[in-house]
Structure formats: structure tokens, C-alpha cells
Amino acid sequence: MEGVGNKIRDLDASGKRRQTIPWITHGNGRFILGWVNHAQLLFPDFSLIACGWLLCRYTGLNRKVWDQVDSLVYYFLFPVLLFHSIVRSPLDFGATSSLVAAGVMLSLTGIALSYSLPYLPWLRHHIDRREHAASAQVAFRFNSFISLTLADRLAGAQGLLLIAVLIGVCVPLLNVASVWPMARHAQTGFVRQLVRNPLIIATVSGLLANILGFTVPNWLTPTLSRIGGASLALGLMAAGAGMQFATLGRGKVLAVSVLSIRHLLLPLVAWGLTRAMRLEPTQAAVLMTFSAVPTASSAYVLASRMGYNGPFVAGLVTLSTLLGVASLSFALALPR
């Protein structure tokens, strides 16, 4: 059946026609159009990673400088971004219970698949346990900023509200799941790492503030928005600065495994969930986007700050950003 190329919404709040991304596509022309749109959306992220790599290697802004940038992003900029992303939209759990359930099931599936890699008979002899502890998060975490941008293009205010619900529910779960393998492998105390982790503190605080009805004052919103923008730019540049492609060659099996979960298996699981739970079109589109976006750029910062192989994770973040173009086009083209 020829795809509808439906646009979930055509008008913004003021009644003006807005550009949207065709998301149900089966014709070749429409598929290519969606692919180009996703490539354009992800180009800024990839270009910032490339800028960080070039600056670190060919200017005086060497590794010592970027170590300080890592700390700034990890302890201040990213936590502010996460808190603000969660509190700025009211969470209506009643109206989105099916979407929330699907998002949690998708997240738990990603965590289970990622954690299982070192125990699979055909993989365990090819995967370094320490590298896996740092890289497992790449398979199930997601880039919140790209998710928010895509949700806005797909469904406007309703899309933003739905993705905010998923961020509020799933980010704390995924951040805990990211810390656990590293804390367990390093034997540093899981609970101690959790209560000290600024990303987890920010997401839990944001969720509680949202539930309690806290709103950010209008005069403070521009400042928080600019801090959030700085965190994304510096986080991606820091990932580029820390990148060493040679490390990916030494962990090819692990890299292929976590990226296959992130960009192939999770979109297929999400597609099954949308059909099994009969999600309405807007919720289905948001869940498919959530399943296929690149991994979180803060994965590099978290691994580096916890004493693991940051360059390897930075390489995975870069590859995930590139693969996001294909996985988003694939996920949003699946029939629903």
C-alpha cells in the first residue's frame, strides 16, 4: 500500500502553515526526502563533534583544556539542561499512560539487551568487560535535544508534551542503568555513585518538581535555555576532542553490538509495541522517534568522569550520530 506521507500537523499555534517531516513513507521519493531531512537535522551535532576533534589536534586547545570542559559540562551544564527540559512541560501521565508504558518497556528491553552482551556464548570471548561497562549505555540512552526537536517538527506542542513525558519517566531509569555497570565493575559502591551523580540528581529533581507543579519563572527561562544550548555544543565538542578512532578497531564486536541494539533492534521493538498497544498516530510517531535517535552525547562525559575509556565511547557517540540518519528514516517509514 502506498504510504500516506502524512504530516501529523500542518499549522502552528498562530494558524500559520509550518514545515513538517513526512513520517509514514513507502515511496522511494518520500523515503529519500525523509532521509535528507534527518541528515540536515543531525548535521549540526556531527559538525560540532568534528570541530572538537580538529581543535584538540591542530590548535593549542589540547587535551588539558578539554578535560576542564568535560567537568564543566558534567557537573553544571548538562544537569541544568536536563532539569529544565523536564520541568518546562506539565506531565499528563493519565492521558499518556499507554505511551509511558511503551517507553518504559522499550527502555527496559534496551537495558536487558545491552547488559546481556558479555554473557552471550558467541560474543563473550570477544568483549572486554571493562569496555562493556562504559559502553553499555550507548545502546539504550537517547539524545534528548534531538528528540525534542523532532517531536516539535512532527507534532508541535502535543509532540513536545509527549516527548517530555518520556524524558521525565525514562531518563532517570536510563541514567541509573548507565551508572550501574561502571560502578559495579569498579566496585565503587552503586548507591554512593547514584546519590553523587549530577545527571541523576538533576533528572530526579526535575521529575519531582514537575509533579509538584513547580514552574520556572519567565525571567529565568532565557538563561536556562542558553545554558542548555551551551551544554549541547560543548558536550559534543568535548566528545570530538576525546575521540580516538583506533580504539574502535580494538573493540569492533562491542561497537557493532551496542550500535545494532540502538539503531536496529530498538526501532523494531518500538514498532512492535506501537502495534501491540494500538498507540494513536501521534504517540506512535513520538515513540518511533524516541527509539531511533542517536545516543546521548553525555555518554562520553559520564564514562570519562567515572574513569573509563572516554575516547572509545566518544567514537561510539560519533558513529551513533551518523547512524541516526538511517535509523530515523527506517523507523519512521515502518507501516503503522
DRENPAMAR-249615 format. One record per residue: x, y, z of N, C-alpha, C, O in turn. Coordinates in steps of 0.02 Angstrom, whole numbers, plus 50000, padded with zeros to 5 digits. Example, Ala and Ser with C-alpha at 12.3 -4.5 7.8 and 13.67 -1.06 7.14 Angstrom:
BEGIN
506604971650390506154977550390506604983550390507124983450423506424988850354506844994750357506455000250394506705005750402
% end
This chain:
BEGIN
500434994050000500005000050000500445006250000500915006650039500295011049956500695017049953500635020950019500085021950044501215023150045501215026750109500865033450102500835036450048500615035750157500235041850156500685047950157500475053350135501305047250181501725053150188501395058350231501505064350223500975055950278500575060450320501015065350358501565063650379500765071250365501075076050410500625076350470500025077850464500905075050528500485074750587500155081350600499585081650624500485086750585500155093150592500405097850538500965097050515499995102550518500185107250466500175114450490500485118850459499845115750546499775122550569500085123350638500035118750679500395128950651500645130350718500105133850758499535134550736500285136050819499785139050864499485145350836498915147150854499845148850793499585155150766499175154050703498905158850675499125147750680498735146350621499125146450557498845145250504499785147750561500205147950501500425140850483500525136550526500515139750418500745133250395501475132450413501875137050401501655126650440502345125450460502615119350424502235114850404503275119150415503585113450383503605107550431503775108250489503435101750405503465095650446503825090250407503935090850347504005084950443504365079450412503875073950393503495071650436503865071850330503445066050313503685060050351504275058350348503235056650387503475051250431503185044550415503445039450440502665044050374502435037550352502605037250278502225039850237503155034050260503395034350192503565027450166503915023550198503305026050106503475019750074503735020950003504125016949977503515026449971503765027949905504495030049910504695033049959504905028349859505615029749861505755037149867506205039149905505385041349831505505048449835505385051249904505775055349929504855049049936504695051450002505195048850054505375052450101505415042750044505915040050091506555044150087506855045750138506765045850025507375049850016507285056650047507745059250078506685059650039506555066150069506625065850145506935070250175506335060650176506395059850248507115058950268507335061650319507505055050229508205053850244508595060450243509005061750287508465064650192508815071050187508635075550245509075078950273507995075750264507795079850321508155077650385508385081950423508205071150397508545068750456509285070250454509595071850505509585069650394510295071350387510415078650403510905080350437509975083050380510035090150395509955091450470510305095750498509505087850501509395088750573510005086650614510165089850664510335081250593510895078550632511565081750612512055080750647511585085450557512225088350536512535092950588513145092550598512155097350623512475101550674512835097550728513375099450749512535091950750512855087850801513515085050775514035085450808513495082250715514095079250687514635084550675515225083250686514435090450652514925095650638515255098150702515855099850702514885098350757515185100350821515685095150846516205096950873515525088750837515995083450854516635084250813517185083750840516555085650748517145086550704517545092650725518165092550724517205098050745517565104050769517985102550831518565104650835517695098850878518065097150938518685092950922519215094050950518605088150876519175083850856519725088050824520315087050840519545092650779520045096750744520385101650792520995102450789520005104750836520295109550883520785106150930521315108950945520615100250954521045096751001521705094550969522225094351002521685092850905522275090050873522705095150837523305093950827522415100750817522785105350774522835112450801523065116950766522615113550863522685120150894522965119350965523095113850988523055125050998523305124951067522775122651117522935121751176522155121651094521635119151139521695111651145521315107851116522195109551184522365102451188521945098651239521445101351265522145092551254521755088151298521655091151368521145089951399522155094951393522075097951459521485102751462521125103051511521405106551408520845111251405520185107551405519715109451440520145102151366519505098551359519335094451420518755092851431519835092651461519685089451524519285094051569518825091851604519455100451568519075105351608518375106451579517895107351616518335106251513517675106951481517225101051500516635101951514517515094951501517145089051523516835090151592516245088651602517235092751638516995093751706516435098951708515935098051743516515104451670516005109651669515345106951642514815108351670515375103051589514765100151559514445095151607513835095251616514845090851636514595085451678514285087951743513755085551764514615092651775514395094851842513915100751842513575101951892513875104351786513435110251786512975110651725512365110951733513265110751665512865112351606512345107051590511755108651580512555100651587512075095351572511525094651625510945093951608511705094851690511165094551740510645100051733510045098751741510865106151717510385111551707509935110151647509335111151650510235107751593509845106051534509315100751549508735101551530509505095451583509035090051598508475092551643507885090951631508645096351695508135098851741507635103251703507035102551711507895107751663507455112451627507025108851575506445110551567507305103851541506925100051491506325096551523505795095951491506405094151584505875090351617505345094851647504755093251643505545100551677505055104751713504675109451667504155112151688504905110451606504575115751566503905113651536503535117951514503755107151535503105104851508502755100551561503045095751585502125102251578501755098151627501685090951602501565089751543501765086151647501725079051630501025076551644500805076351702500675074551592500005071751599500045064151592499965061451538500175060751649500255053551646499605049951630499615044551601499045052851650498405049551637498255048851563498045043551541498365054251526498215054251454498745050551413498635049151354499305049151443499855046151405500085039451436500655037451426499645036251472499845030151508500105024751461500585021251477499775023951402499995018851354500685020451327501105016051320500805026851311501455028951285501985027951338502535025551323501835029851400502315029051455502495021651464503075019851471501985017351464502105010151471502535007551414502995003651426502395009751353502795007551296503505010151301503985006551286503595016451323504265019251331504675015551383505265014351373504355013851439504705010151492504885003251468505445000851480504424999851434504574993051408505144993351356505574988951355505134998451314505664999251264506335000351299506844997351280506345004651350506965006051387507224999851422507814998351419506784996151455506994990151490507254984851441507724981251457506944984551382507194979851331507894981751309508334977451303508014988251297508674990451278509194989051332509754986951316509014990151395509464988851450509624981351454510204979451461509114977251449509214969951453509654967451396510104963351407509524969751335509934967651278510654969751286511114965951273510754975951309511434978451317511814974851373512384972951364511484973751429511804970351485511974963051467512464960251494511594960051423511684952951408512274951451362512484945751357512544956551330513064955351279513654951251303513854946551268513944952651363514534948651383514364941451401514814937351411513724939851406513534933151427513294928751368513144922851377513254931751309513034927951251513624923551227514174926051219513504917051216514054912351201514474914451141515084913551142514154917251090514524918951030514864925851033515204927850986514764929551089515064936151095515534936851155515994940951153515424933051208515764934451271516524934151267516864937551305516794930151221517524929651215517824935351174518434936051169517384939551146517624945051104517474951851135517614957051104517214951951195517024958251227517394959151293517364954851337517744964651298518094966451360517574969051410517184973551395517584966151470517064967851520517104975251541516584978451551517704977851547517774984851568517514989551513517164994451528517694988051450517444992251395516684991751391516344996751377516414985851404515694984951402515354989051456514824991951445515654989251516515354993051571515255000351552514755003451570515745003251515515695010251496515245011251435514935016551428515215006251391514885007051326514165004551326513795006051279513955000751376513274997951377512755003451370512245002451338512885009251399512405014851398512255017251327511715019751314512725016451281512635018851213512035015351180511695018251138511915009051200511385005151168510685007551187510215006751148510595010451246509915012051267509785019451283509215021351290510305023451289510175030651302509995034151237510105031451183509725040151242509505043851183509665051151190509725053751245509725054551134509885061651132509235065651143508815066051099509165068551202508555072051220508425077951175507855079251155508955081651157508855087751117508585086051048508115089251024508875080951016508635078850950507925076250955507505077550911507775072551009507095070051019506595075851025506055075650995506775080951063506325086751071506225090351004505665092350988506765091150966506725094650902506285090850853505855093850820506385084250849505985080250803505255079950824504805080350782505135079450890504445079250914504075085650896503485085550879504435091350900504125097750883503965097950808503425100250789504415095450766504295095450695503725090650676503345091950629503685085050711503185080050694502485081950718501995080850683502445084650779501785085550808501695091950849501215092550887502145096650843502065102950877502035102450953502405098450983501595106350984501555106551057501365099751086501615097851139500925096151051500735089551076501335084751075501435080851122501735085151023502335080951019502835082551074503125078051103502925089051087503375091051141503135088551208503535086351249502495088851220502215086451283502335078951290502535076651344502215075151237502305067951240503035066051251503175061551291503495069351216504205067551225504435069851293504885066751322504145075251320504325077451388504125072151439504485070951488503545068951428503335063551473503845057851471504035055151523504055055951410504545050451404505215052451435505535048251468505425058651426506045060851457505995060551533506435058051567505425063051559505345063151631505335056351663505585055351718505045051451628504995044651655505625040551641505865036951685505875040951580506405036351558507115038651573507555034451585507235045151574507925047551586508185045351654508755043051658507805046151709508075043551773508225036151770508755033951794507775032151741507895024951735508525023451694508925019351714508605026951638509175025551594509825028151624510345025051614509805033651660510415036051693510645031251748511245030051755510165028551786510345023651837510645017451804511145014751827510335015251748510595009451713511275010751682511665006051672511425016951666512085018651638512635018351691513185016151677512465020651751512965020951805513105014051833513675012551852512595009751837512665003351872513234998951846513624996651888513314997651780513864993351759514544996151777514994992351795514635002751772515285005751787515425005551862515985003951882514925007051902515025006751975515144999651997515564998452041514794994851968514874987851986515564985251966515884981752004515784986951905516434984551882516994987651922517494984251938516934994051939517454997451978517404996052052517854997752091516844992952073516734991352144516794997652187517114997652239516465003052163516495009452199515875010752240515825015952273515385006252238514775007252276514245010452233514265016352218513755006452214513235008752168512825014452197512715019552164512585013652259512165018752289512545025352297512265030752285513175024852317513575030952325513665034552258513645040652256513765030752204513835033752139513175037052117513175042352086512615033852134511965036652114511835043352148511655048152115511925043452213511755049652250512235055252236512085061052250512815053652207513295058852190513285060752116513605065552096512915056952076512925058152004512495064151987511885064052000512785069451958512395075651945511845074751894511335078251897511925070151846511405069151796510785065851827510225067651810510895061151871510345057851905510005062651954509385062851958510395066451990510115071452036509665076351998509125078052021509905078651940509535083551900508885080651873508365083951875508905074451848508305071551818507785069851871507185071051861508005067151927507525065551981507225071952009506625072252022507645077052018507395083552044506905086651995506385089352016507055086151931506605088951881505935085351880505405088551874505945078751886505325074851887504905076551948504305077551942505225077052006504855078852068504575085952063504005087152083504975090552036504735097452030504135097851983503665101651995504155093951929503605093951882502965091151914502425094051907503035085651949502455082551982502155087252034501545087552042502585091052069502355095652121502095102252092501865106552130502145103152027501875109051996502345115051993502125120651980502985113852005503465119352002503555121651930503615117551885503575128251919503695130951853504285135851857504375139351907504665136051804505235140651801504975147651786504585148451739505175152751824504955159651810505155161751739505675159851714504735165751708504865167951640505525171651633505875170851583505705175551683506325179351678506945174951680507485176951659506875168751707507435164251712507495159551652508025156651640506955158851614506955154051558507495155351506507825150651485507595161751484508125162851433508825160651457509215157951419508965161851521509615159851548509695152351546510215149751525509185148651569509215141351569509255138651498509605133651486508915141851451508935139551382509635140351353509865136151315509965145851370510635147051344511135142251377511605139951344511035140851440511475135851473511375129051439511865125451428510755127251423510625121051389510955120751321511235115651303510915126251284511235126451218511995125751224512315122351184512285128951275513005128351286513195121251304513715118851282512785117851344512945111051364512955106351304513385101951299512485107351258512465102951199513065104151154513385099451131513225110451142513785112051099514445109651129514835106351096514565111351192515195109451223515245101951235515785099051230514675098751251514685091551261514875087851197515275083051200514605089951141514775086751077515485088251056515835083851031515715094451067516405096051050516895092251095517425090151072516715091551159517145087651204517185080351183517715077251187516625077651159516625070751133517085070251073517455065351067517075075151029517525075150971518245075750992518685072450964518375080051042519065080951065519345074551095519945073351091518925070651126519155064551159519155058451114519345052951136518955059251051518865053551007519535050850981519975054650961519595044350981520165040850952519895034850914519695029850944519905035350848519595030150808519955023450813519655018250802520605023650831520975017350837520675012950892520695006850886520395016050944520105012050998519495008150974519345002751001519135010750924518555007150898518775000650864518414995650866519355000850831519594994950797519744989250845519684983350827519924990950907520074985750956519454983050990519474977951025518894986350979518264983951009517714983650958517154985750971517864980950899517374980950844516744977050861516194979250845516824971250894516234967150909515774970850957515164970950948516064973951008515664977751056515324983651022514734984951033515704987250980515424993050946514834991050901514304994250904514914985950861514374983650818513774981450859513204982650839513894978150914513354975550955512924981050985512314980950979513244985951019512854991151052512514995651001511954997851013512844996950944512535001250894511964997650857511485000850835512014991050850511464987250820510844987350865510284987750840510954987050931510394987550977510074994350971509454994950966510484999650972510235006450972509865008150908509335011350910510135006050850509875008550786509495003450744509225005250691509464997150765509074992250728508564988650772507974988650756508804985650826508354981650867507834985850904507244984050905508044991450933507554995550971507014998550926506424998650946507175001050866506615003250822506124997650805505524998750801506384991550797505944985950782505514984150843504924982650836505804984550903505424983250964504884988650972504314987150989505064994950960504585000450965504014999550916503435000850932504174997450855503654996250805503174990850829502564991550822503434985450859503004980350885502564982850941501984980950946502844987150984502454989951040501894994551015501344994451043502034998550964501515003050939500924999050912500345001150919501064993350881500534989250854500174985250908499564984750909500564982450955500264978451008499834982651054499314980351078500054988851068499694993251114499214997951079498875001951111499204997651012498745001650971498795009050989498295012351002499405011550989499505018651003499215022850947499255021050888498915028550966498655032950914499245036050876499805036050901499125038750815499675040650770500205045150799500805044050789500005050350836500495054950862500945051550914501555052350913500645047650959501035044051008501495038950975502065038050997501245035650923501655030750888502265034050856502815031450860502155039850825502715043450793503235045550844503835045050832502995047950902503465050150955503855044150982504465044750993503535038550992503885032651017504395030150965504945028150984504225030150901504695028050850505295032750847505865030450838505175039150855505735043950857506175042650917506785042450911505865041650974506215040151037506665033951030507195033651060506435029150990506795022850983507395023250936507845019050940507405028250892507895028250837508395033950838508855034050797508315038850883508785044450883509475042150906509545036850936509995046150890510665044350914510705043950990510275046551025511215040751014511315040051085511485046851117511635051651081511445047251182511565053451218512305055551213512745051451224512425061851195513115064251191513455064251260514065064051264513055064451313513345064451380513615057551400513925056851453513515052451357513795045851371514555046251377514855043051420514855050251333515575051151335515795054351400516265052151433515445059751419515625063351479515565058951541516005059051584515025055051545514925050551602515485045351606515755044251660515645042151551516165037051551516845040051570517215037151609516995045851542517635049051556517685051151629518205050051660517155054151656517175056451726517205050651775517455051551831516965044851756516985039051801517605034851791517665029351819518085037451750518735034251745518785028651693519225024451697518325028651645518335023451594518615026151528518835031851524518585022051476518885023651412518445028651374518035026651332518515034951390518115040151357518185040451282517685041151247518805039951255518885040251182518485034951145518205036251091518445028851173518065023551141517315025351139516985024551088517065027751195516355029751198516225035651153515695036051121516705040351149516625046151104516565043851032516175046650994516955038851013516905036150946516225033050933515945033750878515955029650983515285026750976514745032150969514275031350930514825037651007514355043251001514365046050930513835047550902514965046750902515025049350834514685044750784514295046950742514835038250788514525033450742513765033350751513395032750702513535033850813512815033850826512485039950794511925039450768512825045650796512555051650765512475050650690511975052750661512965047450658512925046050586512365040950572511975041850525512345035650612511845030350601511135032850615510655029950589511075038150655510415040750670510025042950608509415042450607510375045250557510035047150495509675041150466509085041650447510025035450462509715029450433509185026550478508655024550454509315026350544508835023050588508195027150596507655024250601508245033750596507645037950599507215037050536506605036250540507545037050478507175036050416506855029150414506275028450392507215024150437506955017350440506355016750488505835013950471506445019550549505925018950599505285022550579504735019950588505355028550553504765032450536504435030150471503875032250455504785025750433504485023050372504125016450383503785014050339504205013350442503865007050454503105008050454502865013050482502735003550424502005004350420501675003950489501864999850530501175008350499500805008250562500055008550547499655008550594
% end
